[in-house]
């Protein structure tokens, strides 16, 4: 089949979106390719279609377990054979999947980066026919990216035993420095970047300095209509704001990583299926959510970086209809965000103590634990060792960036079983162990496919059919596992900690003070770009965001709150920019009265000069002192340079 026929057969689309076909053709031609597509640009199709067009399997590296599971489930609904390997899976379950990949049973295999670097996975990859390596969220490979993950640095290592297999790297957020770094780190044979402008013409950005955020939020929801996402930093605030909105007659729910995974799925589905208009959530919500008709995204708190903001705001208007991204802030938010930054980087001594406590908690001896996953209850751990929850979380995220471990989000894994013996051996076991015969027959009558792969089960349903307590069913399954008859994967909802290195002696845990200082400095730089974005009163919000991603020639959107005010002065962009530059240049040298300033207008008319002076004054970009002289202070100059 041609790629167009594949697209039509499995996705029902008669044509590709802009750049999708070019990216697909690039990898089919065997070229290493970096694709830069904005959120909602259809990145997954660019590796799923070529995977089906060629013999073999596409290896997809993705950092988010929930996203992998969602994509695999969606592919299965399209009757495309796909599987995923990630932390928390039973060892035999992984073996079955990898063996089926070797036999050509799957077209796509999703792997978390920390699993990719294990010896078992690398050995399997050598024996699997792979047609493409797709690296999703590729900015994670760069130390200059906003979400650096050390396991990504190991991806290039598999290329030596996959000669000729192209790499497709994908991201929605990358500065020019990160774009270059991605290609170097993935050993691109030749630089090859295919990019779509990050400009979202249907998405209008607004920033409001607002003391009564809830009143403004309610007005936005009532005015815009349609469904939306409200982002907050604090888990408690998700419930508080959702409750407030419900009292105002708005159908709202809330979501954060601390909820039971099944509850998270339930709430997510209610919102996706339009049973709830508004989702109030932390940034744990949104990645991989395929809902094109989101009309607004509102941030009630300042994000940590413009990359994160751009990605989260970009979840609005993926259907290319008019949508809105709104940032609400007040002066205290800037202070709080800076305080949060200090909490995000616990001292090196405390990080070592938490690491040592982690080894004690899991009862791992020094040198052991590599590539092993452990269920992790952060609240229980914090209480047991008397650490604040937030400090523990941030210490683990820092250790993750240093490459010692990986902290995975909690997902709901239902219980599952796999019968390890063949049918003849199982029959002999039943004859010799009559007391287990009834439960084995019950399981086999209830579920099919038990001899070939892990099958999800419902322990409560089995107990009901057997007229036994669920505890009895669970105990029997545990005993059958101990006797080697079957594998029994217990239900799991907890996050996972996976050690990517053997447990080190905490005293010898190496954390470079220079590296630590660089990470703090980089986080401060990113935060300052967010603050500058919020406090910008002069330049189109879309232009500010695009220039951050190196699109410096973009035009004003004409629709954001800055542009709407600018439109009123009636000057075109060339006139405004030239007059503004003239005014700032003069006032940088010496304060001037209005008459003095207008007299130095050059070739510009007096009327236009006065309009720009008034605009700059209204926006606080130039000021007037007690002598009625206009001046530009240091803050204004800094803002001007950033713009």
RAZIFEN-V952740 format. One record per residue. N is the residue number from 1. SS is DSSP state (hx for helix, st for strand, lp for the rest). PHI is phi in whole degrees, -180 to 180 (NA if undefined). OMEGA is omega in radians with two decimals (999 if undefined). Layout:
N&SS&PHI&OMEGA  N&SS&PHI&OMEGA
This chain:
1&lp&NA&3.02  2&lp&-78&3.13  3&hx&-65&3.09  4&hx&-68&3.12  5&hx&-67&3.09  6&hx&-63&3.14  7&hx&-60&-3.11  8&hx&-69&-3.07  9&hx&-66&-2.99  10&hx&-98&-3.10  11&hx&-113&3.10  12&lp&77&3.13  13&lp&-100&3.14  14&lp&-88&3.13  15&lp&-150&3.13  16&lp&-82&2.98  17&lp&-74&3.13  18&lp&-53&3.07  19&lp&78&-3.14  20&hx&-59&-3.10  21&hx&-65&3.13  22&hx&-64&3.13  23&hx&-66&-3.13  24&hx&-61&-3.13  25&hx&-65&3.13  26&hx&-61&-3.13  27&hx&-74&3.07  28&hx&-67&3.05  29&lp&-81&3.08  30&lp&85&-3.08  31&lp&-93&2.93  32&lp&-63&-2.98  33&st&-140&2.98  34&st&-108&-3.12  35&st&-107&3.09  36&st&-108&3.13  37&lp&-128&3.14  38&lp&-65&3.09  39&lp&-51&-3.12  40&lp&87&-3.10  41&lp&-84&3.09  42&lp&81&-3.07  43&lp&-68&-3.01  44&lp&-62&-3.14  45&hx&-63&-3.07  46&hx&-70&3.01  47&hx&-112&-3.14  48&hx&-73&3.13  49&hx&-66&3.11  50&hx&-63&3.07  51&hx&-60&-3.13  52&hx&-82&-3.07  53&hx&-81&-3.07  54&lp&-123&3.04  55&lp&-66&3.13  56&lp&108&-2.98  57&st&-127&3.05  58&st&-95&3.08  59&st&-92&-3.07  60&st&-109&3.09  61&st&-98&-3.09  62&lp&-139&-3.05  63&lp&-86&-3.01  64&lp&-112&-3.10  65&hx&-61&-3.12  66&hx&-60&3.13  67&hx&-66&3.10  68&hx&-61&-3.12  69&hx&-61&3.14  70&hx&-62&-3.10  71&hx&-67&3.11  72&hx&-63&3.12  73&hx&-61&-3.14  74&hx&-66&3.11  75&hx&-67&3.12  76&hx&-63&3.09  77&hx&-63&3.10  78&lp&-89&-3.11  79&lp&64&3.00  80&lp&-104&-3.05  81&lp&-77&-3.10  82&st&-145&3.12  83&st&-149&-3.14  84&st&-138&3.07  85&st&-127&-3.07  86&lp&-156&-3.11  87&lp&-61&3.08  88&lp&96&3.13  89&lp&-81&3.08  90&lp&-68&-3.11  91&hx&-58&3.14  92&hx&-68&3.10  93&hx&-63&3.10  94&hx&-64&-3.14  95&hx&-60&-3.14  96&hx&-63&-3.13  97&hx&-62&-3.10  98&hx&-66&3.10  99&hx&-66&3.10  100&hx&-66&3.06  101&hx&-63&3.14  102&hx&-62&-3.14  103&lp&-85&3.09  104&lp&82&-3.09  105&lp&-80&-3.09  106&lp&-122&3.06  107&lp&-103&3.10  108&st&-138&3.06  109&st&-123&3.11  110&st&-92&-3.08  111&st&-135&3.02  112&lp&-74&-3.05  113&hx&-60&-3.14  114&hx&-70&3.07  115&hx&-75&-3.11  116&hx&-60&-3.03  117&lp&-88&3.12  118&lp&-73&-3.11  119&hx&-63&3.12  120&hx&-59&-3.10  121&hx&-68&-3.12  122&hx&-66&3.10  123&hx&-65&3.14  124&hx&-67&-3.10  125&hx&-60&3.13  126&hx&-63&-3.05  127&lp&-108&3.13  128&lp&-108&3.07  129&lp&-79&-3.08  130&st&-109&-3.12  131&st&-104&-3.11  132&st&-163&2.98  133&st&-108&3.12  134&st&-106&-3.14  135&st&-113&-3.14  136&lp&-82&-3.10  137&lp&51&-2.98  138&hx&-65&3.10  139&hx&-63&3.14  140&hx&-66&-3.11  141&hx&-84&-3.05  142&lp&-102&3.07  143&lp&-66&3.10  144&lp&-91&3.10  145&lp&-79&-3.05  146&lp&-81&-3.10  147&lp&-138&-3.07  148&lp&-61&3.11  149&lp&-133&-3.06  150&hx&-52&3.13  151&hx&-56&3.11  152&hx&-62&-3.12  153&hx&-65&-3.10  154&hx&-88&-3.06  155&hx&-60&-3.09  156&hx&-60&-3.10  157&hx&-62&-3.11  158&hx&-80&-3.08  159&hx&-69&-3.09  160&hx&-65&3.09  161&hx&-107&2.99  162&lp&-129&-3.07  163&lp&-62&3.10  164&lp&84&3.13  165&lp&-81&-3.10  166&lp&-74&3.07  167&st&-111&3.00  168&st&-114&3.10  169&st&-100&-3.06  170&st&-131&3.04  171&st&-158&3.09  172&lp&-106&-3.07  173&lp&-144&3.09  174&lp&-155&3.01  175&lp&-76&-3.10  176&hx&-61&3.12  177&hx&-63&3.13  178&hx&-70&3.11  179&hx&-57&3.13  180&hx&-68&-3.09  181&hx&-66&3.13  182&hx&-57&-3.08  183&hx&-67&3.10  184&hx&-68&-3.07  185&hx&-66&-3.13  186&lp&-94&3.07  187&lp&56&3.07  188&lp&-57&3.12  189&lp&-72&3.09  190&lp&-155&3.14  191&lp&-62&-3.09  192&lp&-157&-3.11  193&st&-116&3.03  194&st&-115&-3.04  195&st&-132&2.99  196&lp&-107&3.11  197&lp&-53&3.10  198&lp&-76&-3.13  199&lp&-65&3.08  200&lp&-116&-3.02  201&lp&-67&3.14  202&lp&-87&-3.07  203&st&-106&-3.13  204&st&-104&-3.11  205&st&-98&3.06  206&st&-129&3.01  207&st&-131&3.13  208&st&-126&2.97  209&st&-85&-2.90  210&lp&-141&3.09  211&lp&-78&3.13  212&lp&-101&-3.06  213&hx&-66&-3.09  214&hx&-65&3.09  215&hx&-64&3.13  216&hx&-63&3.14  217&hx&-60&-3.14  218&hx&-61&3.12  219&hx&-63&-3.14  220&hx&-62&-3.10  221&hx&-62&-3.12  222&hx&-69&-3.09  223&hx&-82&-3.04  224&hx&-78&-3.04  225&lp&66&3.14  226&lp&68&-3.08  227&st&-93&-3.10  228&st&-156&3.09  229&st&-122&3.06  230&st&-114&-3.14  231&st&-99&3.05  232&lp&-134&-3.12  233&lp&-89&-2.97  234&lp&-100&-3.12  235&hx&-59&-3.12  236&hx&-61&-3.10  237&hx&-67&3.11  238&hx&-60&-3.14  239&hx&-70&-3.10  240&hx&-60&-3.09  241&hx&-71&3.11  242&hx&-61&3.12  243&hx&-63&3.11  244&hx&-60&-3.11  245&hx&-66&3.11  246&hx&-61&3.10  247&hx&-64&3.11  248&lp&-89&3.08  249&lp&85&-3.13  250&lp&-106&3.14  251&lp&-74&-3.07  252&st&-132&3.01  253&st&-140&-3.09  254&st&-134&-3.00  255&st&-153&2.98  256&lp&-157&-3.01  257&lp&-67&-3.12  258&lp&-82&3.11  259&lp&-73&3.02  260&lp&-56&-3.08  261&hx&-53&3.12  262&hx&-68&3.08  263&hx&-68&3.09  264&hx&-61&3.13  265&hx&-62&3.14  266&hx&-60&-3.11  267&hx&-68&3.11  268&hx&-60&-3.13  269&hx&-67&3.09  270&hx&-60&-3.13  271&hx&-73&-3.14  272&hx&-61&-3.11  273&lp&-90&3.04  274&lp&65&3.01  275&lp&-80&3.02  276&lp&-126&-3.10  277&lp&-78&-2.98  278&st&-125&3.01  279&st&-109&3.06  280&st&-100&-2.94  281&st&-150&2.90  282&lp&-82&-3.11  283&lp&-72&3.02  284&lp&-68&-3.07  285&lp&-102&2.93  286&lp&125&-3.08  287&lp&-64&3.12  288&lp&84&3.12  289&lp&-73&-3.10  290&lp&-101&3.10  291&lp&-130&-3.00  292&lp&-76&-2.97  293&lp&-100&3.07  294&st&-73&-3.04  295&st&-91&-3.14  296&st&-152&2.98  297&st&-127&-3.12  298&st&-117&3.02  299&st&-99&3.13  300&lp&-89&3.12  301&lp&-134&3.10  302&lp&-71&3.06  303&lp&-75&-3.10  304&lp&-79&-3.08  305&lp&-155&3.08  306&hx&-71&3.06  307&hx&-61&-3.14  308&hx&-63&-3.13  309&hx&-63&-3.10  310&hx&-62&-3.14  311&hx&-69&-3.12  312&hx&-70&3.11  313&hx&-63&-3.10  314&lp&-70&3.07  315&lp&-77&3.05  316&lp&-89&2.97  317&lp&69&3.12  318&lp&-72&3.04  319&lp&-87&3.09  320&lp&69&3.02  321&lp&-96&-3.04  322&lp&-56&-3.11  323&st&-146&-2.99  324&st&-136&3.02  325&st&-121&-3.01  326&st&-122&3.04  327&st&-113&3.09  328&st&-108&3.13  329&st&-151&2.99  330&lp&-140&-3.04  331&hx&-56&-3.11  332&hx&-64&3.13  333&hx&-63&3.14  334&hx&-65&3.11  335&hx&-64&-3.12  336&hx&-63&-3.12  337&hx&-66&3.09  338&hx&-67&3.08  339&hx&-66&3.12  340&hx&-63&3.13  341&hx&-64&3.13  342&hx&-66&3.09  343&hx&-70&-3.08  344&lp&-69&-3.13  345&lp&-127&3.08  346&lp&-59&-3.14  347&lp&-62&-3.10  348&hx&-60&3.14  349&hx&-61&-3.12  350&hx&-68&3.11  351&hx&-61&3.12  352&hx&-63&-3.13  353&hx&-63&3.14  354&hx&-67&3.11  355&hx&-63&3.12  356&hx&-63&3.12  357&hx&-63&3.13  358&hx&-63&3.09  359&hx&-62&3.10  360&hx&-66&-3.09  361&hx&-61&-3.13  362&hx&-91&-3.14  363&lp&56&3.13  364&lp&-104&3.06  365&lp&-73&3.11  366&lp&-57&3.14  367&lp&94&-3.10  368&lp&-102&3.01  369&lp&98&-3.08  370&st&-59&3.12  371&lp&66&3.10  372&lp&-99&3.11  373&st&-108&-3.14  374&st&-134&3.02  375&st&-63&-3.03  376&st&-134&3.06  377&lp&-104&-3.01  378&hx&-64&-3.13  379&hx&-67&3.13  380&hx&-65&3.14  381&hx&-60&-3.10  382&hx&-62&3.13  383&hx&-67&-3.09  384&hx&-64&-3.08  385&hx&-109&3.03  386&lp&59&3.03  387&lp&-115&3.01  388&lp&-65&-3.13  389&hx&-52&-3.07  390&hx&-62&-3.14  391&hx&-66&3.12  392&hx&-61&-3.11  393&hx&-58&-3.09  394&hx&-69&3.08  395&hx&-65&3.13  396&hx&-66&3.09  397&hx&-65&3.09  398&hx&-68&3.11  399&hx&-62&3.07  400&hx&-64&3.13  401&hx&-69&3.08  402&lp&-85&3.04  403&lp&88&-3.12  404&lp&-88&-3.09  405&st&-157&3.06  406&st&-131&3.08  407&st&-104&-3.11  408&st&-99&3.13  409&lp&-69&3.10  410&lp&-76&3.06  411&lp&-129&3.13  412&lp&-82&3.03  413&st&-113&-3.14  414&lp&-68&3.08  415&lp&-65&-3.13  416&st&-150&3.08  417&st&-134&3.11  418&st&-144&-3.14  419&st&-83&-3.00  420&lp&-82&-3.08  421&lp&-87&3.00  422&lp&-81&-3.03  423&hx&-65&-3.12  424&hx&-67&3.12  425&hx&-65&3.12  426&hx&-63&3.14  427&hx&-61&3.12  428&hx&-61&3.13  429&hx&-62&-3.13  430&hx&-65&3.13  431&hx&-66&-3.08  432&hx&-80&-3.10  433&lp&-131&-2.99  434&hx&-59&-3.07  435&hx&-68&3.10  436&hx&-99&-3.06  437&hx&-60&-3.06  438&hx&-66&-3.11  439&hx&-72&3.09  440&hx&-64&3.11  441&hx&-64&3.12  442&hx&-60&-3.13  443&hx&-63&-3.09  444&hx&-70&3.06  445&hx&-72&-3.04  446&hx&-85&-3.03  447&lp&-137&3.09  448&lp&-110&3.09  449&lp&79&-3.03  450&lp&-69&-3.11  451&lp&-88&-3.06  452&lp&-112&-3.11  453&lp&-162&3.06  454&lp&-69&-3.13  455&st&-122&3.11  456&st&-65&-3.14  457&lp&-127&3.06  458&lp&-122&-3.07  459&hx&-63&3.13  460&hx&-64&-3.13  461&hx&-68&3.09  462&hx&-62&3.13  463&hx&-63&-3.14  464&hx&-65&-3.13  465&hx&-67&-3.11  466&hx&-88&-3.07  467&lp&56&3.13  468&lp&-131&3.03  469&lp&-65&3.13  470&hx&-59&-3.14  471&hx&-60&3.13  472&hx&-66&3.10  473&hx&-61&-3.12  474&hx&-62&3.13  475&hx&-62&3.13  476&hx&-64&3.12  477&hx&-66&3.09  478&hx&-62&-3.14  479&hx&-67&3.11  480&hx&-64&3.08  481&hx&-68&3.13  482&hx&-62&-3.14  483&lp&-85&3.05  484&lp&80&-3.13  485&lp&-78&-3.08  486&st&-147&2.97  487&st&-103&-3.10  488&st&-125&3.10  489&st&-89&-3.11  490&lp&-72&3.04  491&lp&-63&-3.12  492&st&-141&3.06  493&lp&-125&-2.98  494&lp&-84&2.95  495&st&-61&-3.12  496&st&-121&2.95  497&st&-110&3.09  498&st&-117&3.12  499&st&-86&3.14  500&lp&-86&3.02  501&lp&-133&3.02  502&lp&-60&-3.09  503&lp&-57&3.13  504&lp&-91&2.96  505&lp&-65&-3.04  506&hx&-55&-3.14  507&hx&-66&-3.10  508&hx&-100&3.12  509&lp&-64&-3.04  510&lp&-90&3.00  511&lp&-127&-3.10  512&lp&-65&3.08  513&hx&-57&3.13  514&hx&-68&3.12  515&hx&-65&3.10  516&hx&-59&-3.13  517&hx&-63&-3.14  518&hx&-65&-3.14  519&hx&-66&3.11  520&hx&-63&-3.12  521&hx&-62&-3.14  522&hx&-66&3.11  523&hx&-64&3.11  524&hx&-64&3.12  525&hx&-62&-3.14  526&hx&-63&3.13  527&hx&-64&3.14  528&hx&-64&3.09  529&hx&-66&3.09  530&hx&-68&3.13  531&hx&-61&3.12  532&hx&-63&3.10  533&hx&-63&-3.11  534&hx&-66&-3.04  535&hx&-93&3.08  536&lp&-69&-3.13  537&lp&-119&-2.95  538&lp&-127&-2.99  539&lp&-107&3.11  540&lp&-45&-3.11  541&hx&-60&3.13  542&hx&-63&3.12  543&hx&-63&3.13  544&hx&-62&-3.14  545&hx&-65&-3.11  546&hx&-66&3.13  547&hx&-67&3.09  548&hx&-63&3.10  549&lp&-98&2.96  550&lp&73&3.02  551&lp&-97&-2.97  552&lp&-88&-3.09  553&lp&-102&-3.08  554&lp&-70&3.12  555&lp&-100&3.08  556&lp&-59&3.12  557&lp&-73&3.13  558&lp&80&-3.02  559&lp&-124&-3.09  560&lp&-72&-3.08  561&hx&-62&3.10  562&hx&-67&-3.10  563&hx&-65&-3.14  564&hx&-61&3.08  565&hx&-69&-3.13  566&hx&-63&-3.10  567&hx&-59&-3.06  568&lp&-70&-3.10  569&lp&-83&2.96  570&lp&73&3.09  571&lp&-111&3.04  572&lp&-77&-3.02  573&hx&-63&-3.12  574&hx&-64&3.13  575&hx&-63&-3.10  576&hx&-61&-3.08  577&hx&-62&-3.12  578&hx&-67&-3.13  579&hx&-67&3.13  580&hx&-60&3.14  581&hx&-62&3.12  582&hx&-62&-3.12  583&hx&-65&-3.11  584&hx&-64&3.13  585&hx&-62&-3.13  586&hx&-65&-3.05  587&hx&-73&3.05  588&hx&-68&-3.12  589&hx&-84&-3.05  590&lp&-160&3.04  591&lp&-62&-3.11  592&st&-138&2.96  593&lp&-74&3.13  594&hx&-59&-3.11  595&hx&-63&-3.14  596&hx&-64&-3.11  597&hx&-67&3.14  598&hx&-66&-3.13  599&hx&-67&-3.13  600&lp&-104&-3.04  601&lp&-80&-3.13  602&lp&67&-3.08  603&lp&-90&-3.09  604&lp&-86&3.13  605&lp&-73&3.14  606&hx&-63&-3.11  607&hx&-62&-3.13  608&hx&-68&3.13  609&hx&-62&-3.11  610&hx&-66&3.11  611&hx&-60&-3.12  612&hx&-71&3.09  613&hx&-60&3.14  614&hx&-63&3.13  615&hx&-61&-3.11  616&hx&-64&3.11  617&hx&-70&-3.14  618&hx&-61&-3.12  619&lp&-87&3.13  620&lp&76&-3.10  621&lp&-83&2.91  622&lp&-130&-3.03  623&st&-131&-3.13  624&st&-120&-3.14  625&lp&-90&-3.08  626&lp&-65&3.13  627&lp&-88&-3.13  628&lp&63&3.08  629&lp&-106&3.10  630&st&-81&3.11  631&st&-149&3.10  632&lp&-120&-3.11  633&lp&-85&-3.05  634&hx&-63&-3.14  635&hx&-63&-3.14  636&hx&-62&3.13  637&hx&-63&-3.14  638&hx&-64&3.11  639&hx&-62&-3.12  640&hx&-64&3.12  641&hx&-65&-3.13  642&hx&-64&3.14  643&lp&-64&999
